[in-house]
Amino acid sequence: SQHQTYTYLQPKTHITLLDSFGSNEHISNVENYKNLYKDYVQKIQKLKKLQETDNQNQQQADFLKFQIDEINAAEIIDINEFDNLTERANILANAQELKSISYKAFEAFYGEDENIADDLDKVKGFLEKESSLDVNLKDITKNLDEIISNLKETARDLRNYSDNLDCDEESLNQLQLRLEVLSKIKRKYGGTLEE
């Protein structure tokens, strides 16, 4: 037919023409070869996919190892550490104000001019004198005595609290650095240290 000679001149058709002149055994071998080659190509593609998957898995494993190392480097011992350090940092940052307020409260109990302790002692003295006239005042005096005792204990606690407060800039800086590390870990890996 017209243009058929053109097909025969194309080098890509030569092998097909040549194979068509072969015996049945030759044609069987050619088919067998084609099947083996097709299987080979499929296995090569499968191998490439497996290698890509392996590379992705290795990258994922490396990334997870990096994350684990980063979390371990943070040395998180207590899941409440962030909250505890935040509270401690607030106290250190406001130490001067807390010291001043607690000392003023102590002075209200035991100040030089007027104070609650002296006033309550006067009231207690009046009630003790008058309790001889009315027995009911003895219970009130006893209650007042307990209140005075509790107030004195509270005043001692306030004085000790004020005396023990220390505005240590070095400690505050260390706490803030630690809080930054913990904040970074929380931001990257979950909302809380527990996560």
Secondary structure, DSSP 4 states (H G I P E B T S, - for coil): -TTHHHHHHSHHHHHHHHHHTS-HHHHHHHHHHHHHHHHHHHHHHHHHHHHHHHHHHHHHHHHHHHHHHHHHHTT---TTHHHHHHHHHHHHHTHHHHHHHHHHHHHHHH-SSS-HHHHHHHHHHHHHHHTTT-THHHHHHHHHHHHHHHHHHHHHHHHHHHHH----HHHHHHHHHHHHHHHHHHHHH-SSS--
